[in-house]
Amino acid sequence: MRVALHSVIRAGAIDGYRSEHAVIPDDLERSFARLGIHDWTIWRSGDRLFHVVECDDFDAAMRELDSDPANLAWQQTIGEFVETFRDADGDRGYAPIEEVWDLRRQRGDEHRP
């Protein structure tokens, strides 16, 4: 499955975020692999971050990450730079944002890379 997330960088924290997030810790990368998170890409526009996560089961992975020591340590570090996550309606929340359209799905080849 693929989900998109939206977060906001704290004022003045863009350079620090870029620097800190250039590479995630090895133990967090191992946790992602164990939990079925295959890819996580982040784009930035101004103070807005847009994440695309390719995973087996997003909700299950997030539940496990809530108590994962590697993730808890990472959240303390990266949390200095991220103000909040936003849901599909722009409210505070960690729910995936709404997918509106997908070219692969329209073509009927959503299972191709």
Secondary structure, DSSP 8 states (H G I E B T S, - for coil): -EEEEEEEE-TT-HHHHHHHTTS--HHHHHHHHHTTEEEEEEEEETTEEEEEEEES-HHHHHHHHTT-HHHHHHHHHHTTTEEEEE-TTSSB--S-B-----HHHHHT-TT--
